[in-house]
Amino acid sequence: MAIEWTPDLAVGVEEIDTQHQKLFEAVNKLLAAMWDGKGREETGNLLNFLADYVVTHFGMEEGLMKAVNYPAYSEHKKLHGQFVEEFSSVKRQYESGEITSSSCITVLDGTCDWLRNHISKVDKALGNYIKNSRA
């Protein structure tokens, strides 16, 4: 159950596409660690890295949106905030032992679906806007 980067997910903005690929790699490492029953310390470290990376990535995207006066900035930023809040909740539940690795894998599968959908629709629209503004 991995999240695969495919060329159709490219938004055409190198900074965004590179970070999306790294995001997919991080999610896959986390899923593999949980699936293989790695210890809480290793999976916890991966969860922490992913949580930090998502915030960094979203911040970069939001900076690009501001730089080009992206008209859908508020809506896009709101989606980012909701994702961070939901992911942070899952992370806290895992760290406190409220959910097991197998339950967390199920939740992360939904996270993967959200990422693919967000990239293929919302981020692609942003990518097109940025490319047109740079032309």
C-alpha atoms as one frame of an Amber mdcrd trajectory, in Angstrom:
protein
   0.000   0.000   0.000   2.345   2.693  -1.254   1.599   6.074  -2.717   3.137
   6.225  -6.152   4.383   9.390  -7.802   3.365   9.362 -11.453   4.106  11.976
 -14.116   0.419  12.905 -14.347   0.740  14.364 -10.829   3.333  16.903 -11.961
   2.037  20.458 -11.612   4.779  21.894 -13.808   6.474  23.991 -11.126   9.811
  22.425 -10.200   9.817  23.522  -6.548   6.374  22.037  -5.971   6.946  18.835
  -7.949  10.243  18.112  -6.190   8.681  18.565  -2.776   5.665  16.442  -3.725
   8.016  13.619  -4.712   9.861  13.910  -1.376   6.513  13.927   0.412   5.528
  10.681  -1.324   8.883   9.131  -0.351   8.351  10.109   3.299   4.805   8.703
   3.356   6.058   5.460   1.814   8.851   5.132   4.399   6.323   5.651   7.176
   3.865   3.134   5.735   6.635   0.577   5.235   7.888   1.027   8.811   4.394
   0.570  10.209   3.603  -2.331   7.917   6.872  -4.060   8.915   6.099  -3.562
  12.603   9.038  -1.260  13.277   9.193   0.139  16.775   7.286   3.187  17.941
  10.520   5.180  18.067  11.264   4.674  14.368   7.673   5.230  13.257   7.416
   8.193  15.627  10.510   9.761  14.077   9.045   9.266  10.612   5.708  10.752
  11.715   7.548  13.769  13.150   9.574  14.227   9.972   6.451  13.986   7.828
   4.505  16.414  10.008   7.351  18.946   9.795   7.843  18.402   6.068   4.166
  18.945   5.307   4.247  22.284   7.144   7.428  23.278   5.271   5.941  22.254
   1.933   2.640  24.009   2.490   4.519  27.126   3.613   6.536  27.090   0.395
   3.379  26.712  -1.704   1.657  29.510   0.202   4.691  31.758  -0.327   4.488
  31.114  -4.066   0.763  31.865  -4.008   1.384  35.207  -2.314   4.196  36.062
  -4.724   1.893  35.686  -7.733  -1.239  37.064  -6.034  -3.033  33.759  -6.483
  -6.788  34.467  -6.349  -7.638  31.158  -4.621  -5.005  31.664  -1.899  -7.432
  31.714   1.048  -9.260  28.560  -0.016  -6.018  26.713  -0.770  -4.448  27.764
   2.543  -7.589  26.621   4.375  -7.253  23.139   2.825  -3.630  23.026   3.955
  -4.640  23.998   7.485  -7.304  21.307   7.625  -4.831  18.687   6.459  -2.216
  19.723   9.031  -4.837  19.636  11.782  -6.068  16.166  10.796  -2.557  14.766
  10.374  -1.496  16.223  13.726  -4.487  14.560  15.356  -3.530  11.160  13.933
   0.064  11.710  15.034  -1.025  12.539  18.594  -3.326   9.507  18.709  -0.527
   7.233  17.525   1.974   8.681  19.979  -0.438   8.288  22.896  -1.263   4.704
  21.939  -4.902   5.502  21.166  -4.504   3.901  17.743  -2.318   1.012  16.642
  -0.012   0.843  13.653  -2.619  -1.076  11.665  -5.274   1.548  12.419  -2.799
   4.284  11.574  -2.052   2.592   8.231  -5.768   2.712   7.410  -5.900   6.413
   8.269  -2.736   7.082   6.258  -4.309   5.349   3.269  -6.980   8.059   3.377
  -4.196  10.632   3.674  -2.656   9.263   0.479  -5.985   9.596  -1.316  -6.286
  13.193  -0.072  -2.772  14.009  -1.325  -3.371  12.533  -4.781  -6.690  14.357
  -5.088  -5.295  17.655  -3.759  -2.305  17.539  -6.102  -4.273  16.477  -9.169
  -6.877  19.213  -8.762  -5.962  22.040  -6.399  -2.185  22.086  -6.878  -2.453
  21.648 -10.647  -4.633  24.763 -10.794  -1.998  26.589  -8.752   0.753  25.260
 -11.029  -1.041  26.509 -14.128  -1.520  29.923 -12.556   2.136  30.174 -11.546
   3.362  29.070 -14.991   1.121  31.649 -16.671   2.262  34.396 -14.294   5.934
  33.593 -15.030   5.424  33.584 -18.794
